[in-house]
């Protein structure tokens, strides 16, 4: 985990695939990384090949927890999934 130079927000890189088999583990890992006083998180999804609805639920839960989640460098497939679900409005896609 790094931090965004301009805002100091934590940057979390997620790679591989996120689906029903590992979404709960990802949620636990994110919960352990994010302090309670954080109000913005940046997700680097440049190496995320696939995400299903359970993975999207992890992202939405993170948004509900911190308030502002920016998705950076999503792969074309992940970008399309976010757009199809209509969630581009709550995630800043960069």
GINOR-V462517 format. One record per pair of residues at least 24 apart in sequence whose C-alpha atoms are under 10 Angstrom apart, sorted by the first residue. I is the first residue (numbers start at 0). J is the second residue. Records with the same first field share a line. If there is no record, write none. Layout:
# GINOR-V462517
I = J  J
This chain:
# GINOR-V462517
0 = 29  32  33  41  42  43
1 = 41
2 = 40  41
3 = 39  40  41
6 = 39  40  41
7 = 37  39  40  41
8 = 37  38  39  40  41  67  68  69
9 = 33  34  37  38  39  40  41  42
10 = 39  40  41  42  43  68  69  70  71
11 = 40  41  42  43  44  70
12 = 41  42  43  44  45  46  47  70  71
13 = 42  43  44  45  46  47  48
14 = 43  44  45  46  47  48  49  50
15 = 44  45  46  47  48  49  50
16 = 46  47  48  49  50  51  54
17 = 47  48  49  50  51  52  53  54  55  57
18 = 49  50  51  52  53  54  55  57
19 = 50  51  52  53  54
20 = 53  54
21 = 53  54
22 = 50  51  52  53  54  55  56  57  58
23 = 53  54  57
25 = 54  57  58
26 = 54  56  57  58  60  61
27 = 57
29 = 57  58  61
30 = 61  64
33 = 61  64  65
34 = 65
35 = 64  65
36 = 65
37 = 64  65  66  67
38 = 62  64  65  66  67  68
39 = 64  65  66  67  68  69
40 = 65  66  67  68  69  70
41 = 67  68  69  70  71  90  91  93
42 = 68  69  70  71  72  73  90  91  92
43 = 69  70  71  72  73  74  93
44 = 70  71  72  73  74  77  78
45 = 70  71  72  73  74  75  77
46 = 72  73  74  77
47 = 72  73  74  75  76  77
48 = 73  74  75  76  77
49 = 74  75  76  77  80
50 = 76  77  80  81
51 = 77  80
52 = 80  84
55 = 80  81  84  86
58 = 86  90
59 = 86  89  90
62 = 89  90
63 = 89
66 = 90
67 = 91
68 = 92
69 = 93
